[in-house]
Amino acid sequence: MCRNITELRGLEPAATDEEIEAAARQYVRKVSGIQKLSDANREPFEAAVAKVAAATTELLAEVPTRRQPPKTLPPLRRPEVQARIAAKAAASG
């Protein structure tokens, strides 16, 4: 359904809370069609992200470990994404 959500199960080290939230946020964006938050949709959107992240955390804790790691790295582990995040933080800081 959503190409941008990468597999988090089997990562070494394990998926971080930040990676789980990023995947949840991307999922909620996709199914809701909301790209920009407004005062009218912020609260339900953030509540949905929290619920999806909690369900994902529970799922990852309960499913058996993988024999092989996922084929792709989550975006937050990719050097080019880290550089983009750092540049954005420097520009706004």
Residue pairs with C-beta under 8 A, 6 or more apart in sequence:
1 30
2 26
2 27
2 30
4 26
4 30
4 75
5 23
5 26
5 27
6 23
6 70
6 72
6 73
6 74
6 75
7 70
7 71
7 72
8 15
8 19
8 20
8 23
8 56
8 60
8 70
8 74
9 15
9 60
9 63
9 66
9 70
10 65
10 66
10 68
10 69
10 70
11 19
11 69
11 70
11 74
11 77
12 69
14 60
15 60
15 74
16 76
17 53
17 57
18 76
19 74
19 76
19 77
20 53
20 56
20 57
20 60
21 49
21 53
22 74
22 75
22 76
23 53
23 56
23 74
24 49
24 50
24 52
24 53
24 56
25 49
27 52
28 34
28 45
28 48
28 49
28 52
29 35
32 41
32 45
32 48
34 41
34 45
37 45
75 81
76 82
